[in-house]
Amino acid sequence: MVSENEKVIGVIELQDIIKPGISERFDRLRKMGIKTVMVTGDNPLTAKFIAEKAGVDDFIAEAKPEDKMNYIKKEQAEGRLVP
């Protein structure tokens, strides 16, 4: 919120931009049997909003870089291909 002398004079909304057509691409991957997972450092509320808007199958929030690597290694160890 933007204020002047304790009076609200405006509101600024910030959000990630979802690329046009991304949910359709995820639909095509899903039809091929590929599960999409978003691993992000965003907080759970933000991550959930973006995941739903983009159309990913699942998400992991508040992931640090090492968490992301550990997730990828776990998936690969279970025989999954992670591009």
C-alpha positions in Angstrom: 0.0 0.0 0.0 1.1 3.5 -0.6 0.1 6.2 1.9 0.6 9.9 2.5 0.0 11.3 6.0 -1.5 8.0 7.1 -4.0 8.0 4.3 -4.0 5.2 1.8 -3.6 6.7 -1.7 -2.8 3.6 -3.7 -2.2 -0.1 -3.8 0.5 -1.9 -5.8 0.1 -5.5 -6.7 3.2 -7.5 -7.7 3.0 -11.0 -9.1 5.0 -13.4 -11.3 4.0 -13.3 -14.9 2.8 -16.7 -16.2 3.9 -17.2 -19.8 1.1 -17.4 -22.3 0.3 -21.0 -23.4 2.2 -22.6 -20.5 -0.8 -24.5 -19.1 -1.5 -25.9 -22.6 2.1 -27.1 -22.7 1.7 -28.8 -19.3 -1.5 -30.4 -20.6 0.4 -31.9 -23.5 3.1 -33.2 -21.2 0.5 -34.7 -18.9 -1.1 -36.5 -21.9 2.3 -38.0 -22.6 2.5 -39.3 -19.0 4.9 -36.7 -17.7 4.2 -35.2 -14.3 5.1 -31.5 -13.8 6.4 -30.3 -10.5 7.4 -26.7 -9.7 10.2 -26.4 -7.1 10.4 -22.8 -5.9 11.8 -20.7 -3.1 8.5 -18.9 -2.9 6.3 -19.2 0.2 3.5 -21.8 0.1 0.7 -19.4 -0.6 2.5 -17.8 -3.5 3.7 -21.1 -4.9 0.2 -22.6 -4.7 -1.3 -19.6 -6.6 1.4 -19.8 -9.3 1.1 -23.6 -9.6 -2.6 -23.4 -10.0 -2.5 -20.6 -12.5 0.3 -22.3 -14.6 -1.3 -25.7 -14.4 1.5 -27.7 -12.9 0.7 -31.1 -11.2 2.4 -30.4 -7.9 4.7 -27.9 -6.2 7.3 -27.7 -3.5 7.6 -24.3 -1.8 10.3 -22.6 0.3 13.0 -24.8 -1.4 16.6 -23.7 -1.0 19.0 -24.5 -3.8 20.2 -27.6 -2.0 16.6 -28.7 -1.5 16.0 -28.5 -5.3 19.1 -30.6 -6.0 18.1 -33.2 -3.4 14.6 -33.4 -5.0 16.1 -34.0 -8.4 18.6 -36.6 -7.1 15.8 -38.4 -5.3 13.6 -38.5 -8.4 16.5 -39.7 -10.5 17.4 -42.4 -7.9 13.8 -43.6 -8.2 14.3 -44.1 -12.0 12.6 -40.9 -13.1 14.0 -38.7 -15.9 14.4 -35.1 -14.7 15.3 -32.7 -17.6 
